[in-house]
Amino acid sequence: MLVVTPRQPLVDWVRRLEERDPGKGEKRFTLEEARTYHRAAYLVPMAEDAHDVEGWIEDNFDLVFEQELFGFEPDRRRWPRRRTMDAFLHWFDLELLDAPIDLVDAPLLNP
């Protein structure tokens, strides 16, 4: 499992979006809010070696980066143009965890 936690560059970008859209409230988005309420966990392929998962992240960081940006701004035209692996690592802290354990005896989603 890959846990993605925003860093200050994401907060700065969201603040610039807020400045362009007056009326969205007086409270400014903070790093504390981002790190508390906007962490995300992604299931990634299981691997015996962490290097294999790191390789998957390098190959797929753009999918995660776009998902994170979309959560704040669905209009792709307002996204930062420079979305490289280096930028991704600058915008987010990454943490690899062992596989999740499902303790619920029911489907995750009910149709």
C-alpha atoms as an extended CHARMM CRD file, in Angstrom:
* protein
*
       111  EXT
         1         1  MET       CA              0.0000000000        0.0000000000        0.0000000000  PROA      1               0.0000000000
         2         2  LEU       CA              1.2790000000        3.4490000000       -0.9100000000  PROA      2               0.0000000000
         3         3  VAL       CA              0.3170000000        6.2910000000        1.4350000000  PROA      3               0.0000000000
         4         4  VAL       CA              0.5700000000        9.7260000000       -0.1860000000  PROA      4               0.0000000000
         5         5  THR       CA              0.7000000000       12.7930000000        2.0610000000  PROA      5               0.0000000000
         6         6  PRO       CA              0.7020000000       16.3550000000        0.6940000000  PROA      6               0.0000000000
         7         7  ARG       CA              3.6650000000       18.6650000000        1.2340000000  PROA      7               0.0000000000
         8         8  GLN       CA              3.8990000000       22.4490000000        1.0850000000  PROA      8               0.0000000000
         9         9  PRO       CA              4.0710000000       22.7760000000       -2.7490000000  PROA      9               0.0000000000
        10        10  LEU       CA              0.5990000000       21.2130000000       -3.0480000000  PROA      10              0.0000000000
        11        11  VAL       CA             -0.7070000000       23.5910000000       -0.3710000000  PROA      11              0.0000000000
        12        12  ASP       CA              0.8060000000       26.5500000000       -2.2250000000  PROA      12              0.0000000000
        13        13  TRP       CA             -0.8640000000       25.4410000000       -5.4650000000  PROA      13              0.0000000000
        14        14  VAL       CA             -4.2670000000       25.0460000000       -3.7580000000  PROA      14              0.0000000000
        15        15  ARG       CA             -3.8620000000       28.5070000000       -2.2270000000  PROA      15              0.0000000000
        16        16  ARG       CA             -3.2050000000       29.9900000000       -5.6720000000  PROA      16              0.0000000000
        17        17  LEU       CA             -6.4110000000       28.3130000000       -6.8670000000  PROA      17              0.0000000000
        18        18  GLU       CA             -8.2740000000       29.8250000000       -3.9010000000  PROA      18              0.0000000000
        19        19  GLU       CA             -6.9270000000       33.2920000000       -4.7430000000  PROA      19              0.0000000000
        20        20  ARG       CA             -8.2850000000       32.9870000000       -8.2950000000  PROA      20              0.0000000000
        21        21  ASP       CA            -11.7200000000       31.9350000000       -7.0220000000  PROA      21              0.0000000000
        22        22  PRO       CA            -12.8020000000       34.5560000000       -4.4810000000  PROA      22              0.0000000000
        23        23  GLY       CA            -15.7970000000       33.6580000000       -2.3850000000  PROA      23              0.0000000000
        24        24  LYS       CA            -14.6440000000       30.1570000000       -1.4920000000  PROA      24              0.0000000000
        25        25  GLY       CA            -14.3240000000       31.2520000000        2.1090000000  PROA      25              0.0000000000
        26        26  GLU       CA            -11.9010000000       33.2820000000        4.1340000000  PROA      26              0.0000000000
        27        27  LYS       CA            -10.0390000000       30.3300000000        5.6270000000  PROA      27              0.0000000000
        28        28  ARG       CA             -6.8570000000       29.5190000000        3.7620000000  PROA      28              0.0000000000
        29        29  PHE       CA             -5.8270000000       25.9400000000        3.1170000000  PROA      29              0.0000000000
        30        30  THR       CA             -3.0170000000       24.8910000000        5.4540000000  PROA      30              0.0000000000
        31        31  LEU       CA             -0.3210000000       22.2390000000        5.4900000000  PROA      31              0.0000000000
        32        32  GLU       CA             -1.7810000000       20.8470000000        8.7140000000  PROA      32              0.0000000000
        33        33  GLU       CA             -5.1870000000       20.4620000000        7.0320000000  PROA      33              0.0000000000
        34        34  ALA       CA             -3.5970000000       18.8440000000        3.9890000000  PROA      34              0.0000000000
        35        35  ARG       CA             -1.5710000000       16.3800000000        6.0430000000  PROA      35              0.0000000000
        36        36  THR       CA             -4.5030000000       15.5370000000        8.3240000000  PROA      36              0.0000000000
        37        37  TYR       CA             -7.4590000000       15.3190000000        5.9380000000  PROA      37              0.0000000000
        38        38  HSD       CA             -5.9900000000       14.7950000000        2.4850000000  PROA      38              0.0000000000
        39        39  ARG       CA             -3.7820000000       11.7520000000        2.8470000000  PROA      39              0.0000000000
        40        40  ALA       CA             -4.5630000000        8.9500000000        0.4410000000  PROA      40              0.0000000000
        41        41  ALA       CA             -3.7770000000        5.2450000000        0.3620000000  PROA      41              0.0000000000
        42        42  TYR       CA             -3.3470000000        3.3930000000       -2.9200000000  PROA      42              0.0000000000
        43        43  LEU       CA             -3.1690000000       -0.3520000000       -3.3690000000  PROA      43              0.0000000000
        44        44  VAL       CA             -0.0860000000       -1.2080000000       -5.3840000000  PROA      44              0.0000000000
        45        45  PRO       CA              1.1730000000       -4.5770000000       -6.6360000000  PROA      45              0.0000000000
        46        46  MET       CA              2.4870000000       -6.9160000000       -3.9540000000  PROA      46              0.0000000000
        47        47  ALA       CA              6.2100000000       -7.5110000000       -4.0970000000  PROA      47              0.0000000000
        48        48  GLU       CA              8.7730000000       -9.2860000000       -1.9580000000  PROA      48              0.0000000000
        49        49  ASP       CA             11.2910000000       -6.5400000000       -2.6220000000  PROA      49              0.0000000000
        50        50  ALA       CA             10.5650000000       -2.8430000000       -1.9540000000  PROA      50              0.0000000000
        51        51  HSD       CA             12.6320000000       -1.9860000000       -5.0580000000  PROA      51              0.0000000000
        52        52  ASP       CA              9.9530000000       -3.6460000000       -7.2150000000  PROA      52              0.0000000000
        53        53  VAL       CA              7.2850000000       -1.3950000000       -5.7250000000  PROA      53              0.0000000000
        54        54  GLU       CA              9.5440000000        1.6260000000       -6.1260000000  PROA      54              0.0000000000
        55        55  GLY       CA              9.8780000000        0.7030000000       -9.8020000000  PROA      55              0.0000000000
        56        56  TRP       CA              6.0880000000        0.5420000000      -10.0820000000  PROA      56              0.0000000000
        57        57  ILE       CA              5.8540000000        4.0090000000       -8.5110000000  PROA      57              0.0000000000
        58        58  GLU       CA              8.4000000000        5.3920000000      -10.9830000000  PROA      58              0.0000000000
        59        59  ASP       CA              6.3950000000        3.9110000000      -13.8590000000  PROA      59              0.0000000000
        60        60  ASN       CA              3.0110000000        5.0960000000      -12.5330000000  PROA      60              0.0000000000
        61        61  PHE       CA              3.6330000000        8.2300000000      -10.4710000000  PROA      61              0.0000000000
        62        62  ASP       CA              1.7320000000       10.2940000000      -13.0370000000  PROA      62              0.0000000000
        63        63  LEU       CA             -1.4960000000        8.3700000000      -12.3270000000  PROA      63              0.0000000000
        64        64  VAL       CA             -1.2080000000        9.0660000000       -8.6080000000  PROA      64              0.0000000000
        65        65  PHE       CA             -0.1470000000       12.6920000000       -9.1790000000  PROA      65              0.0000000000
        66        66  GLU       CA             -3.1590000000       13.3020000000      -11.4310000000  PROA      66              0.0000000000
        67        67  GLN       CA             -5.5320000000       11.6250000000       -8.9740000000  PROA      67              0.0000000000
        68        68  GLU       CA             -4.2610000000       13.8720000000       -6.1880000000  PROA      68              0.0000000000
        69        69  LEU       CA             -4.5930000000       17.0260000000       -8.2950000000  PROA      69              0.0000000000
        70        70  PHE       CA             -8.0770000000       16.0270000000       -9.4590000000  PROA      70              0.0000000000
        71        71  GLY       CA             -9.1910000000       15.8210000000       -5.8260000000  PROA      71              0.0000000000
        72        72  PHE       CA             -8.5990000000       19.5610000000       -5.5270000000  PROA      72              0.0000000000
        73        73  GLU       CA             -9.2390000000       20.7820000000       -9.0720000000  PROA      73              0.0000000000
        74        74  PRO       CA            -11.0180000000       18.7380000000      -11.7550000000  PROA      74              0.0000000000
        75        75  ASP       CA            -10.0800000000       21.1970000000      -14.5350000000  PROA      75              0.0000000000
        76        76  ARG       CA             -6.8390000000       19.8180000000      -15.9620000000  PROA      76              0.0000000000
        77        77  ARG       CA             -6.0650000000       23.1870000000      -17.5550000000  PROA      77              0.0000000000
        78        78  ARG       CA             -5.4110000000       24.5490000000      -14.0570000000  PROA      78              0.0000000000
        79        79  TRP       CA             -2.9900000000       21.7840000000      -13.1140000000  PROA      79              0.0000000000
        80        80  PRO       CA              0.7410000000       22.4590000000      -12.9410000000  PROA      80              0.0000000000
        81        81  ARG       CA              2.3760000000       21.6900000000      -16.2570000000  PROA      81              0.0000000000
        82        82  ARG       CA              5.5730000000       20.2540000000      -14.7520000000  PROA      82              0.0000000000
        83        83  ARG       CA              4.5180000000       16.8580000000      -13.4060000000  PROA      83              0.0000000000
        84        84  THR       CA              7.7250000000       14.8900000000      -13.3300000000  PROA      84              0.0000000000
        85        85  MET       CA              8.8120000000       12.2470000000      -10.8340000000  PROA      85              0.0000000000
        86        86  ASP       CA             10.9960000000       14.8820000000       -9.1340000000  PROA      86              0.0000000000
        87        87  ALA       CA              8.0140000000       17.2380000000       -8.8600000000  PROA      87              0.0000000000
        88        88  PHE       CA              5.8710000000       14.3920000000       -7.4840000000  PROA      88              0.0000000000
        89        89  LEU       CA              8.4370000000       13.6840000000       -4.7620000000  PROA      89              0.0000000000
        90        90  HSD       CA              8.6370000000       17.4030000000       -4.0020000000  PROA      90              0.0000000000
        91        91  TRP       CA              4.8220000000       17.7160000000       -3.6620000000  PROA      91              0.0000000000
        92        92  PHE       CA              4.1650000000       14.5160000000       -1.6700000000  PROA      92              0.0000000000
        93        93  ASP       CA              5.6400000000       12.3330000000        1.0380000000  PROA      93              0.0000000000
        94        94  LEU       CA              5.3950000000        8.6380000000        0.1740000000  PROA      94              0.0000000000
        95        95  GLU       CA              5.1860000000        5.7470000000        2.5900000000  PROA      95              0.0000000000
        96        96  LEU       CA              5.0460000000        2.0740000000        1.6880000000  PROA      96              0.0000000000
        97        97  LEU       CA              3.0730000000       -0.1340000000        4.0490000000  PROA      97              0.0000000000
        98        98  ASP       CA              2.5200000000       -3.8680000000        4.1330000000  PROA      98              0.0000000000
        99        99  ALA       CA             -0.6720000000       -5.1750000000        2.5920000000  PROA      99              0.0000000000
       100       100  PRO       CA             -3.9560000000       -3.9950000000        4.0980000000  PROA      100             0.0000000000
       101       101  ILE       CA             -5.8860000000       -6.4030000000        6.2610000000  PROA      101             0.0000000000
       102       102  ASP       CA             -9.6220000000       -6.5700000000        5.6350000000  PROA      102             0.0000000000
       103       103  LEU       CA            -11.4640000000       -6.9560000000        8.9470000000  PROA      103             0.0000000000
       104       104  VAL       CA            -14.8970000000       -6.3750000000        7.4540000000  PROA      104             0.0000000000
       105       105  ASP       CA            -17.0130000000       -9.4320000000        6.7070000000  PROA      105             0.0000000000
       106       106  ALA       CA            -18.9540000000       -7.7040000000        3.9290000000  PROA      106             0.0000000000
       107       107  PRO       CA            -18.3330000000       -6.2170000000        0.4990000000  PROA      107             0.0000000000
       108       108  LEU       CA            -16.6140000000       -2.8320000000        0.5930000000  PROA      108             0.0000000000
       109       109  LEU       CA            -19.2590000000       -1.4000000000       -1.7180000000  PROA      109             0.0000000000
       110       110  ASN       CA            -22.8860000000       -2.4110000000       -1.8030000000  PROA      110             0.0000000000
       111       111  PRO       CA            -24.3460000000       -2.3740000000       -5.3180000000  PROA      111             0.0000000000
